[in-house]
């Protein structure tokens, strides 16, 4: 084989490897979409997205109303969010809805996937009025699942926001992870970081656990002072995500009378620095 042919073959093999991708996989701040439009069918953002956003078009819309702005300054001085935000809502019944939102990336089997996003929950009540600034104890749940080929929400790992006013992680229908001790506050902006990890190639080829951080500092990957971890336990054999080819969202308890989530500046990467920033020296 000639040297040039050999080099081309090596380069091609690397390019085709399923996990050989840029560390900063993808991001979307929703500013390229028209306010009032549904997110479904749109394909803005940056990076290696493999599809447009799909889902329930009536429940995922773009907003730029002043009360819906989601922005936060991290402790390294970076200002996140602002501008348009994604509004995730539901029907008047507050029922559970599956596959409300989904978008795919190049499939991963092995490397950790980090996800960072800003969120704010509006928890207005038709009787009590505006509840901004008040702790929440009711359920207005959004779950961020690591999607695999089987797409089984009772088995895939997920981070959850708004279960009885808490944030945490879960692996199956009955196995919810430890949650943050204090309840979320309505109308307050939070920074959530998710790490889908624990790939087990030799056992059954699954991502087995999830770690989340709520309002971390840029150094918290290592100190883990604000992390919440949930791992697969003995009774959950066969549970976990068999690879990750994207994210999808299920909801419970949201409705159009004042319960909805606002999301901004979502980032996906294979390292903490990709989605949060480099630790301070």
N, C-alpha and C positions, 0 to 999 in steps of 0.2 A: 504494500500500500504506500502510495506517495505521501510525503509529509503533509502537503496541503489537504489531501483527502482525509487523512487521519485527523487533522485539526478540525475540519468541518464536521466529521462524524462525532467527535467529542462535544463540540459546541451544540450540535443538534440533540444529542442525548441529554445534555443538561437542560436544554430548553423544554424538552418533552417530559422531564421528570415532574411528577405531580406536585411535589412540595418545593420545587425550585422557582420561587416567585419573589418579587420584591417584598421586603419586610413590611413596608407601608402598603397594605393591601388595597384599601379603598376608604373613601370618606364621602359624606354628603352633609351640607349645611342648609339645604332646602331653599337657598336664595335664588336658584335658577328657575324656580317654578312660579306660576302665577298665583297670587293670593286668592283664595276661594276655590281653587281647583283641587280635584282629588289627586293624591299621589300615585294612584294605580295607573300603570301604563307609562309613567315618566321614567326617564333614565339619566337624570342629571347626576351631579357629583363627580368625583375624581377616582382614578385608580382602576383596578382590575375587576370591576363589577362584570358579571357574566349574564346579566338579564336586567330588564327594567323592574321597577317595583310592581308587585302583584298583590292581590288581596281583595278586601271588601271595600269597594270604592266609596260607599256611603259613610264609612267610619274612619277614613284616613284622608284628611284635607289639610291644605296649606293655609296658615293664618299669619297675619301681620298686625292684628289688633294690639293696641298698646298694652292691654292687660295680659296679653299672651306672649309677650317678649320673654325669652329665656336667655339670660346671660350671666356669666360669672367670671371673676378674675381669680386665677389660680395663684398659689403662693410664689410661683416663679415670675409673676407679673403678666403672664399671658392672659388676654381677654378672650374668653370663649363665648360663642353664641352671638345673639343679636340678629336683627333682621327677621326673615321669615322663620317660622317654626312649624313642625308637624303636629297636628291635633289628632289624637286617637280617642274616639268617642264610642258610643254604643246606642242601643235602642232604648226606648222608654222602660222596657221591662227589666233592664239590668241583667239580662241573661248572659251565659257563657257563649263566646264566639271563637271559633277556631280559624286559623289561617287568615287573620285580619290583615296581616302585612307580611311580606316575604321578599327577600332579594338574595341572589346567589353570587358566590365568589368561586374562584378556582378551588377544587376540592383539596382538603388537607387531611392527611393521615399521619399523625405523629407530632408535628410542631404545635405548640400552644397557640391559641387564638386569643388575643386581647381585644376587647371592645370598650370604647369610652363614649359616653354620651351625657348631655345635660338633660335634666327633666324637671318638670314642675307639675303638680297635680292641682287642678281646680276642683273644689269640693263644695260648690255652692248648693244651698238647699232652698227649695221654693218657699218653705215656711220660715226657716231661721234666717234666710238671707245669706249675705256674703260671709264665708267662713275663712277667708284668708287670714293667716296668722294664728289659726287655732290648730291644736294637735288633732290628728285623724285617727279614729279607731275602726271605722267601717271599711268595707272591702270595695276597692275600685282598682282592680288588679290588671296589670300588664305583665306578661311573661315573655322574656327574650330567650328563645330556644336556639341551641346549636343544631342546625338542620343536617340530617344525613339522608341517604337514599330511601330509607324506610319511612322517614317522616312520621314517627309515632310519638305523639306528645305525652303519652303516659310512660315513655321510656327515655326520651331524650333529656339531656341535662339543660337546665335553664336557670336564669336569674329572674327573680320576681320583684315587682314594685307595687306596693299598695295592698298586700294581704293584711287585713285588719290594721292598716296604717303602718305596716312594717316593710322592710326591704330584706331580702335573703336569697337563698339558693335552694333548688330542689332537684331531685333525680327521678322520682316517680310520683304517682298520684298520692301515695301515703307517706312519702319521705321528704318532708320539707326541712330544709336546713335551718340552723340557728339564725335568728334574725337580729337586727340592730335593736338594742334594748329600749331606746326612746322612740315614740311614734313620729312619723313624718308630720310636717306642718304644712297645711294647705297654703298654696300660693308662694311657697319658698322654693328657690332654685337649688337643685342638688347636682353634684357631679358623681356619676356612677361609673366604676370601672369593673369589667368582668374579665375573668381569666378562665377559659375553658381548657382543661388540662387533664393530666392523669391518663394519657394514652397507654393502653395495655395491648401491645402487639401479640405477645405470646399466649395470652389467655383467650380473649374473644374479640380483639381488635376494636376497642371502644375507648372513647374519652370518658373517664370514670368520675371525675369530680370537677367542682366549680368553686372558684374563690372570687369574692366581690369586695370592693372597697366603696365606701360612701364618703364623699368629700375628702379624698386623700390628699396628702402633700405629695410633691413630686418625688419624695424619698420613700414613700410608704410601701413600695414593692418589697423593700428589704426589711424595714422595721415591722411591717404588717400590724401596726398599731390600730388601724381602722379596718382591718379585713375581717370578713365573715366567710368561713369555709364550710363546704359540704362535700363529702366524699361518698362514693358508693359503699354500702355496708353489706354484710353477709346475705341478708334476705333479698337483696336486689340483684342477684345474678342474672345476667342477660339484659341489664339496664345500662343506659349510657348511649352516647351518640357514636354510631359506627362511621367515623369520619365526620368532617364538617364541610359542607358545600354551600353554606349560607346561614342566614338568620331568619327566623320567623316568629311572629307574635300572635299569642292568644290572649283574650281578655275575659274578664268576669266582673260584673257589677257596675260597668260604666253605663251612663245613659245621657240622653240629650237634654236633661233638665238641670245640668250643672256639674256632672262628674265627667271629667276628661283629663287625659294626660297631654302634656306638651313636651316635645322632644326637639333638641337642636344639636348640631355639631357632632354627628355620630362618626366615629373613626374605628377602623379595623386594622390590626397589625399583628406581627408575630413577637413583638417585644413591648415592654412597658413604655420605653421611650417613644415608640411609634405613635402611641395613642394618648400619652400624658405629657411627656417631655423628659428631658434628661434630668437626673437627680442633681440637686445643688451640691456644690463642693463645700 
